[in-house]
């Protein structure tokens, strides 16, 4: 299953429902990125939101402990060794060649990354969620990204991944 949604307008429950139709359960999550670069901090920001929202499985990579190009190989090997039987979901920021994809959330199953650093390290996962945070202009320069967009993408992804927990809690409180 491959899908994409707008972080600005698509209801969280719809995103969550479509993601969990593929996930079936809560996988181990690896959030990639670096909080020193706005375009790249969506992953760690999302990891922090997942922890805050009470995500029920392991979350690696957050604002306090980034997983980026400097330590991804060690983190990935640790996760694969520590959780060999569990599914892995990688969350990362993405750059799109077109402005029309800005603010979109992209979900891919059994995806082999095109990102050169991940491809070189032979890193793959059962599932990927990308937040399209930036794009290029006609001169192939990266367009400056607003922190509000990065935050909205990270929060929407974290809310979609923890929506079933909120739904269950609401049901428990109804009786």
Steps between C-alpha positions, in 0.01 A plus 500: 500500500627844408298806596531869565294758686514871571599589856283807445146373453496121519337388827737315735258208540499445121880500483517270803244256361679467168843461662382238750326300226859424391682507835252276688686579824739753652846446344836611640558856372826652380477880457784639291630852489688775671354777714767750387343528153133599468444297182644191670351524850157353414608146594636583847208735566256223406689258728459743791127535426461119483662460843286784642184338354585165665590295192492138627818368335861611478573838339858572398597856406358812666602860563715398798672211316520550123568214263660641189780425252757493782342212695235338281699185423551418869138585589361289214717200591400535867129509410526197271691305768276607790165463319559229234139382479332840501402714203692825451356836397744773394386863519703761314474841337497517123570752227274507195587627153156666479327753726170313472628229738604739778320417823413147386547181698615205293459139618679211334510130578813284449678801358864502402624854559622722220680719751871444422609477865238233580556312173878493558452360851249240375232627735145391435180466695158341481338846487606858432325829579642813340400857567567718196659804666676675219540537126741650251458816298576536129871547578510170691543680833321374808208725587495622859258296709273639769527333839118509521477261203758261647318507835160437336637201305666351810194552719259361238711185455535449877127558554413255221726233650354546849139557393396138577617553860284811536206319341537210745529739797182681387318168478617403852379832641160461335391229742 
